[in-house]
Structure formats: structure tokens, C-alpha cells
């Protein structure tokens, strides 16, 4: 099974916690050992925002700010790679061709950002589309997709399951600026819709949650299930 896991920077390395990074390295190692062909995309998190804020005060333009963010995502990718053993490409992939070739060759690939103007959410969705992944997982700081920001709206409703089209409808009105409530950005949602990608959005603060979701379908987040597909993919039953 081919799987892409998107790991938010604030989930992977809050305060550059080595134990959390090691936990994700172990989780990816478990998935690989279970036969998953695997790509991971890492976000920039708090460190990226700090660099971007500082550069904005220095009058950097938006392209330069994006380049700074990409640099931090690749540093986070290198940190995760450093925690992994054999079977992982030893430098972050910087293109979809490079990542796809390595995955097809049997290596796990870790990558950060690719292009200014594109978030790592979108990179993960594009990589999943490129390699014909069976599953895309977003490990975020939010436990799934909500109708509003649950931290500020007591009436926010968590969606247990959505179609890709419904995901786009939910995400589109949400503000993608500072304090945005959407756990997945709009471009990623549109790529998921275009590719009919089965997707899970879950709370990734415990790396083992990713393993449970991928191998057993067990999670408390949101399933994005393409129209016409079974609610329970057959690959989950193979790991019971």
C-alpha cells in the first residue's frame, strides 16, 4: 500500500522535542516494516512562523517569505531523517520526480516544501496524486475537520466523514490567514477532490495515532471518502 503522511511542523517538533521526532521516526518505521510504500511531508511550524514574522518586519516580499518557510520545512525534514535508520532517503526530496523514484525503489522519502505559494498540505496531496497513493494522512494539531474553529466556537461540529467535494465546500470559506481554523488548505482539498484520494485528518500529537489509522482505520478524526468507495478499505482488514 502506498501512503503519504503529512506531518505538521508544530506536531513534529514543538519546541524541537527530540522524543516527539523519534516517535514519528518509529511510527514511519513501523508502517514501512508492515509493507507500506511511504512518503512523508513535513511542515515548518512555529519556527517557520518566527522566521517569516522577523523577515516581514525587515520588508521581505512574499516570495522571500515563502522561501524562508520552505527552508525551515526542509530543516525539519532533515531532523526526522536523522532520527530514522536504514531504508530512508538520506536527504529531503526536492521534487516529485525525485520522491517518486525513491519510493518506487523501496525507500521511505521525507520532504518539506517545494514551491513558493504552495503549502506542505498541498505538497502532500500532490505527492499522493503523483505516486497514486491509496491513502493520504494529515497529522495535525486538530482532531479532524470542523465546521468552525473549535477553540473559539463552542458550536463547532466535527465531521466524522466527508466526500472530497464536501471537504472543499467546508474549507473554502475558512480564512487561511493568521489563526486559520482549517486543518487542510484549500489547494490540498481541491487536489484531493481531483484525485479522489482517500484521506484521513487526525490529531497527530501522538505519533502512534498515525499507525493505528493507516493499519487499522482506528482514529477519532475525519475520513475523506471518495464517492462510491467502501467506508472500510480492504487494506485495513489485512492488518487485524
Secondary structure, DSSP 4 states (H G I P E B T S, - for coil): -EEEEEE-HHHH-TTS-HHHHHHHHHHHHHHHHTT-EEEEEE--HHHHHHHHHHHHHTT--HHHHHHHHHHHHHHHHHHHHHH--TTB-SS-B-SHHHHHHHHHTT-BEEE---STT--HHHHHHHHHHHTT-SEEEEEESSSSEESS-TTT-TT--EESEE-HHHHHHHHHTS--STT---SS-HHHHHHHHHHT--EEEEE-SSTHHHHHHHHH---SSEEE--TTS-SS-HHHHTT-
